[in-house]
Amino acid sequence: FVVVIAFLYWLYPLKLIAIDIDINNPANAALVKTTTSLLAICALFQISESARISLFGALRALKETRFTLLISIVSFWLIALPCGYLLATKLHIGPDGFWWGMVAGASMSVVLLFMRFNAKIRYYQCIHDHRVS
C-alpha cells in the first residue's frame, strides 16, 4: 500500500497538489514547484519509514526494545537532523535538503534494524537447533 501511495506522489503530484491549490495561478508557481519536489522525496521517506516501523514491530516481538529506542535516537537526532540541517542551510538546498536528511536517517535506521533482526533470528535458530540435537 505504501508503495502505491509513493507512486501516486511520483506520478501524479500535480493532481494531488491541485486538490488544495490552484496550480494554474502564476502566484502559486513557486509553491507548486516546491511541493512537487517534496512529494517525490517524501515518497522515498514514506517507504523507508514503513520498513522501519515494520522492523520495530518485528524486533519488539522478539523482546528487543532497547535497541529500537537507541536506533531511533541515533537515526533521527544524530543522522537525520544534522544532515537535514546541513543540506537545508549550509548547502542551501532548502526544504528538500531537510527531507533528504530525513530519508538518510530513516534509511540508516532500516539498515541497522534489519541487521539486528537477522542477528536475533540467527540466534534463536541456533538455540532451536541446539535443543533439537
C-alpha positions, 0 to 999 in steps of 0.5 A, spaced: 500 500 500 505 504 501 508 503 495 502 505 491 501 511 495 509 513 493 507 512 486 501 516 486 506 522 489 511 520 483 506 520 478 501 524 479 503 530 484 500 535 480 493 532 481 494 531 488 497 538 489 491 541 485 486 538 490 488 544 495 491 549 490 490 552 484 496 550 480 494 554 474 495 561 478 502 564 476 502 566 484 502 559 486 508 557 481 513 557 486 509 553 491 507 548 486 514 547 484 516 546 491 511 541 493 512 537 487 519 536 489 517 534 496 512 529 494 517 525 490 522 525 496 517 524 501 515 518 497 522 515 498 521 517 506 514 514 506 517 507 504 523 507 508 519 509 514 514 503 513 520 498 513 522 501 519 516 501 523 515 494 520 522 492 523 520 495 530 514 491 530 518 485 528 524 486 533 519 488 539 516 481 538 522 478 539 523 482 546 528 487 543 526 494 545 532 497 547 535 497 541 529 500 537 529 506 542 537 507 541 536 506 533 531 511 533 535 516 537 541 515 533 537 515 526 533 521 527 537 526 532 544 524 530 543 522 522 537 525 520 537 532 523 544 534 522 544 532 515 537 535 514 540 541 517 546 541 513 543 540 506 537 545 508 542 551 510 549 550 509 548 547 502 542 551 501 538 546 498 532 548 502 526 544 504 528 538 500 535 538 503 531 537 510 527 531 507 533 528 504 536 528 511 530 525 513 530 519 508 538 518 510 536 517 517 530 513 516 534 509 511 540 508 516 535 506 521 532 500 516 539 498 515 541 497 522 534 494 524 534 489 519 541 487 521 539 486 528 533 482 526 537 477 522 542 477 528 536 475 533 533 470 528 540 467 527 540 466 534 534 463 536 535 458 530 541 456 533 538 455 540 532 451 536 537 447 533 541 446 539 535 443 543 533 439 537 540 435 537 
